[in-house]
Amino acid sequence: MKMPRHRVVASSPLINLITELSSSTTPISSGSPTPQIPLSQQLATLSSTTPPLNGANPAPQALPAVVASTVTAPCPVAPTRVDVDFVLVDHSVHSLRFELKALIPAVECVADFLNAIEKYPNHFNGQPSEELLSLIAVIEDADPNAPGLSEDDTNANWGHRQLSGAWRMLLSKWDNIGNATVACKLVAAVARTCKVARLLCTERKISANSFLCDNYLEQMIASLWTRWREAGGPIVEKKKTADLSATEENTPPIEDHVNTGVGEGSADVSVETVTPTLSKVPSKPELEKLLSGLLIEDLKSLCQTFKLTFAKKPLKEDIKKAIVDSPFCVSEADIKKAIVDSPFCVSEAGLAELRSLSQARKELKKKKKD
């Protein structure tokens, strides 16, 4: 006997509701009939709240778009790269006297210290500490174009990173310094840092009234001078202009330990500044040869030393011409003649600085070729 077939109907909330609604009856009351909601409206309402028949997840409702307010930080502008390889400071006493007079002219102990180590360069023959040699290397090798330098470590503050450490502890006794040559090398390294700071501000068009490294240079020289005396280093007395005879014929010979700086000064000006040694004046061809190897920064330093002024900012060729031709011209060639003709250029110290700069430039060019 065949069994009757039954159709299997999928069960779902929607079908069950339809079945229930179709089989239910509305009771009749004696009062006003209860209004009935049409089936189509109920189905429409139901379809908006029930899941689809195929059992899939309902489509997610779109959320209101949220616009995030983002703040974009300004990209830091990399500072202008400045070539500083040509900036040199020789560690000879003559060169340091020339450089320090331009950088820190008001520091009184500079002349005292340089006079002492110039007169007695071999009074101390000790070896410097490794820490001090490392400090000199750090100062000499510092790169002002290195990435990541903060404003506290560059431009007018150049030298802060290298010199804000424990150098005072290293200079707490002369034993760490050892000898006069090492002391001069340390001073030369810091003096070069001062010149680089000035060059950075000039090339990057930054106005600076002072340079942090100048303070370190002053403090370091004062510390070296103190350590020299504490260790028993001799002190050289400067000869005063008041001690000079009234006539040039009776002027005593200049001793090699006397401060022989160039330029105008007070009663403490050295003998040689007042009575230049004319026999040491080079010929103009020799002077032009010396000047030809210098850079514009060297020439500007010479202008400061020889008290040369200009009506406008000179170019390199303008400066040379001014040295050779006229004390107050505005060209580089004028500066060359100014040094030749100026009474300040014929001093032994002035010419020694000029020759020292010229020799330093030659050595630098030779190193680059090698």
Order of alpha helices (4+ residues) and beta strands (2+ residues): alpha-alpha-alpha-alpha-alpha-alpha-alpha-alpha-alpha-alpha-alpha-alpha-alpha-alpha-alpha
